[in-house]
Amino acid sequence: MLVLKYILIIIHVLVSVLLMVTILLQSPKGGGLVGSMFGGAGGDVASSLFGARGAANALSKITQYLAGGFLVLSLVISLLSGNSAKVESITQKVMQNTPAGTLPSVDQLGGGTDDGAMEVTPVAPATTPETAPEGK
């Protein structure tokens, strides 16, 4: 199953590159890349291969088929990959792998109060006569 997924990913990359090329080869109203790549404003090589209207029709059909293949391959690859990825937090993994008897108790961790409040010892400010502010 893993080999199939990698083969589909390679085919998906090839379809993506071919889709980009066919989109760039199509000539919009301004002439497009066909004219600049194959010389001239009208794309003489593409026109001579497919005919004047045949080049546009063939490229648009190829683009449609490649776009459909791109979508189908995307869905199939996501379905093949979706079942293998299971998201878990690190805390869940530790708690599942650690038996309850080996976890430290609250007393071993340093204790604490039952109401959840922390004991705070007030600390006097460290002021000496040299550092005390002058009262004016």
C-alpha positions, 0 to 999 in steps of 0.5 A, a space after each residue: 500500500 505504501 508503494 502504491 501511495 508513492 507511485 501515485 504521488 510521483 504521477 501526481 507531480 507529473 500531472 501537475 507539471 504537465 498541467 502547468 505547461 498546458 496552461 502556459 501554452 494556451 494563448 490568451 487574447 494577448 498571444 500567450 506563451 505559445 507565440 513567444 516560445 515557438 516564434 511569432 505572434 500566433 504560435 506558428 508551430 502549434 498552429 501547424 501541428 493542430 491547425 488554427 483552431 485545433 491548437 486551442 481545442 486540443 490544449 483546452 481538452 488536454 487541460 481539462 483531462 489533466 485538471 480532472 486527473 489532478 483532482 482525482 489523484 489528490 482525493 485518492 492520495 488523501 484517502 490513502 494517507 488519511 488513515 495512517 496519521 493519528 494525532 496524539 499529544 505527548 501527554 496522552 502517550 506518557 499517561 498511557 505508557 506509564 502504569 498508575 502505580 509508578 506515578 509519584 504522589 502529591 506528597 512525593 512531589 513536594 506536597 501542597 494543601 488540599 484547597 489548592 492554595 499556595 502558602 506565601 511567606 511575606 518578604 520585607 523589602 530590602 531597604 537600608 538607610 542608604 537606599 531608602 528614598 528621601 522624604 521631602 
